[in-house]
Amino acid sequence: MSRSVRLVPAAAALLALALTVTACDGGVHGAPGGSGVRDPYFPKAGNGGYDVGHYALTLDYTPAARHLTGTAVITARATRNLTAFDLDLAGLDVDSVTVEGQDARWSRTGQELTVRPHDDLSEGETFSTTVRYSGTPRTLTDPDGAEEGWLPTADGALGLGEPVGSMAWFPGNHHPSDKATYDITVTVPKDLQAVSNGELTSRSTKGGRATYAWHMAQPMASYVATVAVGHFRITHGTGTHGLPVLSAVDPDQAEASEDVLAKISEIIDWGETNFGPYPFSSTGVIVDRPEDAEYALETQSRPVFPGAPDTSTLVHELAHQWYGDSVTPTSWRDMWLNEGFATYAEWLWQEDHGGKSVQQKFTELYEGDHEEIWAFPPAKPSSAAHISDSPVYERGAMVLHKIRQKVGDDTFYTIIQGWAAAHRHGSASTADFTAYVEKTAPGKDFTGIWKDWLYGDGKPARP
């Protein structure tokens, strides 16, 4: 049985005001952060209301059972007053969530993990969220049919994230516009190894399991975070300026990879000559054999290859360390700023090493039977399923060559080196790039390049 109390209007108003102030934590009027950042192709990717500064991920993985246990400590800053915020997490079971050490209410809908902290968060406040989770991580299918997420291998697993696959193995703000530093600690059976981004800071064994701790000191988009678990032949080297080079290669691919991987330091040196200082504190590669992926990926500081790479592909993925990893696209519509640059780097390498000139490559593509290049403009892919198609890569590279033709070699290299420096460890858009080009080459008219080559439909008029 319950008893009701009738309040006079004045008393009811005072009670409502008191409840409002209490609920908003001392008068801070907040709102939920919102799911997604309205990316034009992946509208649910990322989340509103906060900016992540650091991820501390502690993972324990058993390949035989395909079981992952994780703790993610996410340090972020509120960009507005918040009563709740979302994290992206696909699959896996959430065991608990705390914010600033206090239990938080949470709920899930699709990939959205909505967190309601005990106390509202004020704009500008730095806060820590801890999510404990477990389960069998998923392999996700991209709109273009490619597999990403957590990919089983013959002896372990490989985490690949482009564009949104990292949400299959840790909760976060999974959009390229929000970059953070990382500590990734992985425990596996002691006969296996765990390789990730950045530098290995410690390795220990206990009770039949081995723990590897990796640190990525420079900001990283979550889609280029990686973890590789398995048997690897690990080599250590030192490049120019003392740059550490650590590569982890599946033993079955070691012999086939040896000659090409010996060129890593040479390619980095060449890249510094063309693009400016290498942006990270180490480099290397991971060569593994995922069951469901046949593509290379520019995972930060240590790109991944599904088998022994050729030189051109190695150049492409290492060039991404400047363009894509250090200078990251603001949205997935800006993908050509990654792939057009990395493709052009392949052409430059060939030009500098006795192969075809970039002009020859440009002419062959323009005059040849390559209708796929003109399917849509580089800066406006037709859908999420096409952000990795030929117009983004080859036609994107052709845009860069049109700029080179317009300004000459000296100014062109000033542009591409300055672009890498101006947005080092940040995110940038196509509009940022066109504005930068125009500022760096005053007096040159780029209207036709932007209109016909970057944003125009169909094949531009003969150059």
C-alpha positions in Angstrom: 0.0 0.0 0.0 1.2 3.5 -0.8 0.1 6.8 0.4 -0.1 9.9 -1.9 0.4 13.5 -0.8 -1.2 16.3 -2.6 0.9 19.5 -2.9 -0.4 23.0 -3.5 0.9 24.5 -6.7 3.7 26.6 -5.1 5.0 23.7 -3.1 5.0 21.5 -6.3 7.0 24.1 -8.2 9.6 24.3 -5.4 9.9 20.5 -5.3 10.3 20.3 -9.1 13.0 23.0 -9.0 14.8 21.1 -6.2 14.7 17.8 -8.1 16.0 19.5 -11.3 19.0 21.0 -9.5 19.8 17.7 -7.7 19.5 15.7 -11.0 21.9 18.1 -12.8 24.6 18.0 -10.1 24.6 21.4 -8.6 22.9 23.2 -11.5 25.0 21.8 -14.4 22.4 21.4 -17.2 23.7 18.7 -19.5 22.4 16.5 -22.3 23.4 13.1 -23.8 26.5 13.3 -26.0 24.8 11.6 -28.9 25.6 8.5 -31.0 27.7 9.1 -34.1 29.4 12.2 -35.5 27.4 12.3 -38.7 30.1 11.0 -40.9 28.7 11.0 -44.4 29.3 7.3 -44.9 29.4 5.8 -41.4 26.9 8.0 -39.5 27.0 5.8 -36.3 30.8 5.9 -36.2 32.3 8.0 -33.3 30.3 9.8 -30.7 29.5 13.3 -29.7 30.3 15.3 -26.5 33.8 14.3 -25.7 37.4 13.9 -27.0 39.5 11.0 -26.0 43.1 11.7 -24.9 44.3 8.2 -24.0 43.3 4.5 -24.2 44.8 2.0 -21.8 43.8 -1.4 -23.1 44.5 -4.6 -21.1 43.6 -7.7 -23.1 43.8 -11.4 -22.4 43.3 -13.7 -25.4 43.2 -17.5 -25.8 43.1 -18.5 -29.4 42.0 -22.1 -28.8 38.8 -20.9 -27.3 38.7 -17.6 -29.3 38.0 -15.9 -26.0 39.0 -12.3 -25.2 38.8 -10.6 -21.8 39.4 -6.9 -21.8 39.6 -3.8 -19.6 39.6 -0.4 -21.4 40.4 2.7 -19.4 39.5 5.7 -21.5 40.6 9.1 -20.5 38.6 11.9 -22.2 37.6 15.5 -22.0 34.0 16.6 -22.1 33.4 19.1 -24.9 30.0 20.0 -23.5 27.9 19.3 -20.4 27.0 15.7 -20.4 24.4 13.5 -18.7 25.4 10.5 -20.8 27.8 9.6 -23.6 28.2 6.7 -26.0 31.1 4.4 -26.9 31.2 2.2 -30.0 31.4 -1.5 -29.2 30.3 -4.3 -31.6 29.5 -7.6 -29.9 31.3 -8.8 -26.7 29.7 -8.8 -23.3 30.0 -5.8 -21.0 30.6 -6.8 -17.5 30.8 -3.4 -15.8 31.3 0.3 -16.4 32.6 2.9 -14.0 33.2 6.7 -14.5 35.7 8.3 -12.2 35.6 5.2 -10.1 31.9 5.2 -9.5 29.5 2.6 -11.0 27.7 3.9 -14.0 24.4 2.8 -15.5 24.8 1.6 -19.1 22.7 0.2 -21.9 23.3 -1.2 -25.4 21.6 -0.7 -28.8 23.5 -2.1 -31.8 27.1 -0.8 -31.7 26.2 1.9 -29.2 27.2 1.4 -25.5 25.4 4.3 -23.7 27.0 5.3 -20.4 25.2 7.3 -17.8 27.7 8.5 -15.1 26.7 8.8 -11.5 27.3 12.6 -11.7 26.9 14.7 -14.8 30.1 15.8 -16.5 30.9 19.5 -17.0 32.2 21.0 -20.3 36.0 20.9 -20.1 36.1 18.2 -17.4 38.6 15.4 -17.9 37.2 12.1 -16.8 38.1 8.4 -16.9 35.8 5.6 -17.9 36.6 1.9 -17.3 34.8 -0.8 -19.3 35.3 -4.4 -18.4 34.2 -6.8 -21.1 34.6 -10.3 -22.5 33.5 -12.8 -25.1 34.3 -13.9 -28.7 35.3 -10.9 -30.8 33.6 -10.6 -34.1 34.9 -10.4 -37.7 32.9 -7.6 -39.3 32.1 -7.2 -43.0 32.6 -3.8 -44.6 30.1 -2.3 -47.0 32.5 -3.3 -49.8 32.5 -6.9 -48.7 36.0 -6.9 -47.0 36.5 -8.4 -43.6 37.8 -6.5 -40.6 37.6 -6.5 -36.9 39.1 -9.5 -35.1 40.4 -11.9 -37.7 41.4 -15.5 -36.7 44.7 -16.8 -38.0 46.1 -20.3 -38.0 47.8 -19.8 -34.7 46.2 -16.7 -33.2 44.3 -13.6 -34.3 44.8 -10.2 -36.0 42.9 -7.0 -35.2 42.3 -4.7 -38.2 40.2 -1.6 -38.0 39.6 0.2 -41.3 37.1 1.8 -41.3 35.2 0.7 -38.1 36.6 -2.7 -37.2 38.4 -1.7 -34.0 35.0 -1.6 -32.2 35.1 -5.4 -32.5 37.8 -5.6 -29.8 37.7 -2.5 -27.7 35.1 0.2 -26.8 35.9 3.7 -27.9 35.2 6.8 -30.0 35.8 5.0 -33.3 36.1 7.8 -35.8 39.3 9.2 -37.5 38.5 12.7 -36.2 39.3 11.6 -32.6 42.9 10.5 -32.1 44.6 9.5 -28.9 47.7 7.9 -27.4 47.6 4.2 -26.5 48.9 1.7 -24.1 48.0 -1.8 -25.2 48.9 -4.7 -22.9 48.1 -8.2 -24.3 48.4 -11.6 -22.4 48.5 -14.8 -24.4 49.6 -18.4 -24.0 53.4 -18.3 -23.3 54.3 -20.1 -26.6 52.7 -17.2 -28.6 53.7 -13.6 -29.1 51.6 -10.4 -29.1 52.6 -7.5 -31.3 51.0 -4.0 -31.5 51.7 -0.4 -32.4 54.6 1.6 -31.1 57.3 0.3 -28.8 57.4 -2.8 -26.6 57.9 -1.5 -23.0 57.8 -4.8 -21.1 57.4 -8.6 -21.5 56.8 -11.0 -18.6 55.6 -14.5 -18.0 53.5 -16.0 -15.3 51.5 -19.2 -14.9 51.9 -20.4 -18.5 51.0 -17.0 -20.0 53.1 -14.2 -21.5 52.2 -10.5 -21.2 53.4 -7.9 -23.8 53.0 -4.2 -23.1 53.1 -1.7 -26.0 53.1 2.1 -26.0 52.0 4.4 -28.8 53.2 7.9 -27.7 51.9 9.8 -30.8 48.2 10.3 -31.4 46.6 7.5 -33.3 43.2 7.0 -34.9 41.5 3.8 -33.7 41.2 2.3 -37.2 45.0 2.0 -37.4 45.4 0.4 -34.0 46.3 -3.3 -34.2 47.1 -6.4 -32.2 48.6 -9.5 -33.8 48.7 -12.8 -31.8 50.6 -15.8 -33.0 54.0 -17.2 -33.7 56.3 -14.6 -35.3 59.9 -14.3 -36.3 60.8 -10.9 -34.7 63.7 -8.9 -35.9 65.1 -5.7 -34.5 67.1 -3.1 -36.4 68.0 0.6 -36.3 67.4 3.0 -39.1 68.7 6.5 -39.8 68.7 8.8 -36.8 68.6 5.7 -34.6 65.0 4.9 -35.5 64.0 1.5 -34.1 62.8 -1.0 -36.7 60.8 -3.9 -35.3 59.2 -6.4 -37.7 57.1 -9.5 -36.8 56.8 -12.0 -39.6 54.9 -15.3 -39.7 57.6 -18.0 -40.0 56.0 -19.4 -43.1 56.5 -16.0 -44.8 59.9 -15.1 -43.4 62.0 -16.3 -46.4 59.7 -14.8 -49.0 59.6 -11.4 -47.1 63.3 -11.1 -46.3 64.6 -9.2 -49.4 61.7 -6.7 -49.5 61.6 -6.0 -45.8 65.4 -5.3 -45.9 64.3 -2.1 -47.7 62.3 -0.6 -44.8 65.0 1.8 -43.7 65.8 2.8 -47.3 62.1 3.6 -47.9 61.9 5.6 -44.7 64.9 7.6 -45.7 63.5 8.2 -49.2 60.2 9.2 -47.6 61.9 11.8 -45.3 63.5 13.3 -48.4 60.2 13.6 -50.2 57.6 14.1 -47.4 59.6 15.4 -44.4 60.6 13.9 -41.1 59.2 10.5 -40.2 56.3 11.2 -37.8 56.6 8.3 -35.3 59.1 7.0 -32.8 59.6 3.5 -34.4 58.7 1.6 -37.6 58.5 -1.9 -38.9 55.9 -4.3 -40.2 53.7 -7.2 -39.3 53.4 -10.0 -41.8 50.6 -12.5 -40.9 48.0 -14.8 -42.6 44.5 -13.8 -41.5 41.8 -16.3 -42.6 39.5 -13.7 -44.1 41.5 -10.7 -45.3 43.8 -10.3 -48.3 44.6 -6.6 -48.0 47.5 -4.6 -46.5 46.7 -1.9 -43.9 48.7 1.1 -42.7 48.4 0.3 -39.0 50.4 3.0 -37.2 54.1 2.6 -37.1 53.8 -1.1 -38.1 51.7 -1.7 -41.2 50.2 -5.2 -41.6 50.6 -7.4 -44.7 48.6 -10.6 -45.4 51.7 -12.4 -46.7 55.0 -11.3 -48.1 54.7 -7.8 -49.7 56.2 -6.5 -52.9 58.2 -3.3 -52.8 55.5 -1.2 -54.3 53.0 -2.2 -51.6 55.6 -1.7 -48.8 56.2 1.8 -50.2 52.4 2.5 -50.2 51.8 1.4 -46.6 54.9 3.2 -45.3 53.9 6.4 -47.1 50.6 6.2 -45.2 52.6 6.8 -42.0 52.8 10.5 -43.2 49.5 10.6 -45.1 46.7 8.8 -43.3 48.3 8.0 -40.0 50.0 11.3 -39.0 47.7 13.5 -41.1 44.4 11.6 -40.7 41.2 12.4 -42.6 38.5 14.3 -40.8 35.8 12.1 -42.2 35.7 9.0 -44.5 34.7 11.3 -47.4 38.3 12.5 -47.2 39.8 9.0 -47.9 41.6 10.2 -51.0 43.9 12.2 -48.8 45.2 8.9 -47.6 45.0 6.7 -50.7 45.8 9.3 -53.4 48.9 10.3 -51.5 50.1 6.8 -50.9 49.4 5.8 -54.5 51.4 8.8 -55.7 54.2 7.8 -53.4 54.3 4.4 -55.3 54.6 6.4 -58.6 57.4 8.6 -57.2 59.3 5.6 -55.9 59.2 4.0 -59.4 60.2 7.3 -61.0 63.2 7.6 -58.6 64.3 4.0 -59.0 64.5 3.4 -62.8 60.9 2.8 -63.5 58.2 4.7 -65.4 58.0 8.4 -64.7 55.0 9.8 -62.9 54.0 11.5 -66.1 54.1 8.2 -68.0 51.9 6.6 -65.4 49.5 9.5 -65.5 49.3 9.4 -69.3 48.7 5.6 -69.4 45.8 5.9 -67.0 44.3 8.8 -68.8 44.6 7.4 -72.3 44.0 3.7 -71.5 40.8 1.7 -71.1 40.3 2.5 -67.4 36.7 3.5 -67.1 36.6 2.5 -63.4 38.9 5.5 -62.6 36.1 8.0 -63.7 33.2 6.3 -61.9 33.0 9.2 -59.4 35.2 12.1 -58.2 37.9 11.3 -55.6 36.4 13.8 -53.0 32.9 12.4 -53.4 32.8 8.6 -53.3 29.4 7.4 -54.3 28.8 5.4 -51.1 30.5 3.7 -48.2 31.0 0.6 -50.3 33.3 2.6 -52.7 35.6 4.6 -50.5 38.4 2.2 -51.4 37.8 2.1 -55.2 40.0 3.2 -58.0 38.9 6.9 -58.2 40.1 7.4 -54.6 43.5 5.8 -55.3 44.5 6.4 -58.9 42.4 9.5 -59.7 43.3 10.9 -56.3 47.0 10.5 -57.3 46.2 12.1 -60.6 44.9 15.2 -58.7 48.3 15.5 -57.0 50.0 15.2 -60.4 47.8 18.0 -61.8 49.0 20.2 -58.9 52.6 19.3 -59.6 52.1 20.2 -63.3 50.6 23.5 -62.3 53.2 24.6 -59.8 56.4 22.8 -60.8 58.5 20.4 -58.7 60.0 22.8 -56.1 56.6 24.2 -55.1 55.0 20.8 -55.3 57.4 19.3 -52.7 57.0 22.4 -50.6 53.2 21.7 -50.6 53.3 18.0 -49.8 56.0 18.4 -47.1 54.3 21.5 -45.6 51.0 19.7 -45.6 52.5 16.8 -43.6 54.1 19.3 -41.2 51.1 21.6 -40.8 48.7 18.8 -39.7 51.2 16.4 -38.1 49.4 14.1 -35.6 46.1 15.8 -36.4 43.1 15.4 -38.7 42.3 17.4 -41.9 39.7 17.6 -44.6 39.7 18.0 -48.3 38.7 21.7 -47.8 41.8 22.1 -45.6 44.0 20.7 -48.3 42.7 22.8 -51.1 43.0 25.9 -49.0 46.6 24.9 -48.0 47.5 24.5 -51.7 46.1 27.8 -52.7 47.9 29.5 -49.8 51.2 27.9 -50.6 51.1 28.7 -54.3 49.6 32.2 -54.5 48.9 33.5 -57.9 48.1 30.0 -59.3 44.6 29.3 -60.4 43.5 25.8 -59.2 39.8 26.2 -60.0 39.9 23.8 -63.0 41.7 21.1 -61.0 39.3 21.3 -58.1 36.2 21.5 -60.4 37.2 18.8 -63.0 39.6 16.5 -61.3 38.8 16.5 -57.6 35.0 17.1 -57.6 33.9 16.7 -61.2 31.8 13.8 -62.5 33.2 11.8 -65.4 36.5 11.9 -67.2 38.0 15.4 -67.4 38.8 17.0 -70.7 42.2 16.0 -72.1 44.9 17.5 -69.9 
